[in-house]
């Protein structure tokens, strides 16, 4: 049970960092169609790549 709580906490922290990184790289602007929404989701989940300079903006 204790490891479940730890893994949940790590997951929440990972996603929060992803939200901050994606927000700071303008992934949450113009979320009016599917592609920008998918770009934002990818940026949140793959935020280390965003920090390394990978462009996850889908066109």
C-alpha positions in Angstrom: 0.0 0.0 0.0 2.8 2.4 0.8 4.4 2.0 -2.6 1.1 2.7 -4.3 0.9 6.0 -2.5 4.5 6.8 -3.5 3.9 6.0 -7.1 0.7 8.1 -7.2 2.6 11.0 -5.7 5.4 10.7 -8.2 2.8 10.6 -11.0 1.1 13.7 -9.8 4.3 15.6 -9.5 5.4 14.5 -13.0 2.1 15.7 -14.4 2.3 19.0 -12.5 5.8 19.6 -13.9 4.5 18.8 -17.3 1.7 21.3 -17.0 4.1 24.0 -15.9 6.6 23.2 -18.7 3.8 23.0 -21.4 2.3 26.2 -20.2 5.6 28.1 -20.3 6.2 26.9 -23.8 2.8 28.2 -25.0 1.1 24.8 -25.6 -2.1 26.0 -24.0 -2.8 28.8 -26.4 -5.5 28.4 -29.2 -6.9 25.1 -28.0 -9.8 25.4 -30.4 -9.2 22.4 -32.6 -8.0 18.8 -32.1 -4.4 19.2 -33.1 -3.4 21.9 -30.6 -5.2 19.8 -27.8 -3.1 16.8 -28.8 0.0 18.9 -28.9 -0.7 20.1 -25.3 -1.4 16.5 -24.1 1.9 15.3 -25.7 3.8 18.2 -24.2 2.4 17.5 -20.7 3.3 13.8 -21.0 6.6 14.2 -22.7 7.8 17.4 -21.0 11.5 16.3 -20.8 11.6 16.4 -24.6 10.1 19.9 -24.6 12.9 21.0 -22.3 15.4 19.4 -24.7 14.0 21.5 -27.5 11.9 19.0 -29.3 9.0 20.7 -31.1 5.8 18.8 -30.2 3.4 21.3 -31.9 1.4 19.2 -34.3 0.2 20.8 -37.5 
